Amino acid sequence: MIKSMTGFGRYETVTDEYKISVEMKAVNHRYLDLNIKMPKKFNFFETGIRSLLKKYIQRGKVDLFITFEDYTENRLCLKYNSTLAAEYMECFSKMEQQFGISNDVTVSFLSKCPEVLTMEEEPEDEEQMWKILADTVEQAAKALVETRVTEGEHLKADLLGKLDYMEELVEFIEERSPQIMSEYRAKLEEKVKELLSGATIDDSRIATEVTIFADKICVDEETVRLKSHIENTRTELKQGGSVGRKLDFIAQEMNREANTILSKANDLLVSDRAIALKTEIEKVREQIQNIE
């Protein structure tokens, strides 16, 4: 199948504890350009996200947006530092002995000493979090690919239609070439007759001039190569896959052949078809720019 480089995908995962939303949009680009915007807590997973996306996307500029909503506002736990509490108590005992005062330390007083009791956020289960995040990103990537495939099929149908029209133009040029030669010979003979006022015409000289003219306007090689390029493009489109770069190269070659035909054209009808051919090739190149 043919994939466009333009697409959009979205997916979200909701649990009792949080919601992860992933949105992806892509446009055409020569290479794969991933731009990821996500909460800082997910920075650790960036390498994994990039590796995952490369399984689904080969080319294009992709913007990935990840949002995270935490429903567990009280994800905090109380931590008791027993080692520090013991040091406080040891200091209090030394103060009692040194100053001869009563050690009236209570639990409530000790708990108020700095760092004895602290509130800490419960650590995330990174493995579980990555599993959920990866699944969400993967589902969004699949949705993106689905839109790319749909758009790619439209591009394919449009390009195949353009290729058929281009083939018709090339066939017209092939059929027209022998007629140009016949018309040139007839005009040449007529002019020679006028100049020689009825004298005998040297057929060999006429044939030589026609041959020289034919060599100047001959586009047989160009039309053969053009038809081959058109067929190759058609085959690649039907086979599918990541063929954007290859098709772009073939389109450049087709444009080169069309330019040569136009430069050799010495006939209005051929010139018109060659211009139409160049115009159509340019349209094809523009469409190919969107293929992955």
Salt bridges, closest charged atoms under 4 A:
GLU12 OE1 - ARG10 NH2 3.39
GLU17 OE1 - ARG75 NH2 3.57
GLU23 OE2 - ARG10 NE 2.82
GLU46 OE2 - ARG50 NE 3.19
ASP63 OD1 - LYS61 NZ 3.43
GLU69 OE2 - LYS19 NZ 3.44
GLU90 OE2 - LYS94 NZ 3.78
GLU124 OE2 - LYS41 NZ 3.11
ASP158 OD2 - LYS162 NZ 2.90
ASP164 OD1 - ARG234 NH2 3.05
GLU167 OE1 - ARG234 NH2 3.25
GLU174 OE1 - LYS227 NZ 3.34
GLU183 OE1 - ARG176 NH2 3.04
GLU189 OE2 - ARG185 NE 3.18
GLU209 OE2 - ARG205 NH2 2.92
GLU221 OE1 - ARG225 NH1 3.75
GLU222 OE2 - LYS264 NZ 3.27
GLU231 OE1 - ARG234 NH1 2.73
GLU236 OE2 - LYS246 NZ 2.74
GLU253 OE2 - ARG256 NH1 2.50
GLU257 OE2 - ARG225 NE 2.83
ASP267 OD1 - ARG176 NH2 2.83
GLU280 OE1 - LYS283 NZ 3.91
GLU292 OE2 - ARG148 NH1 2.71
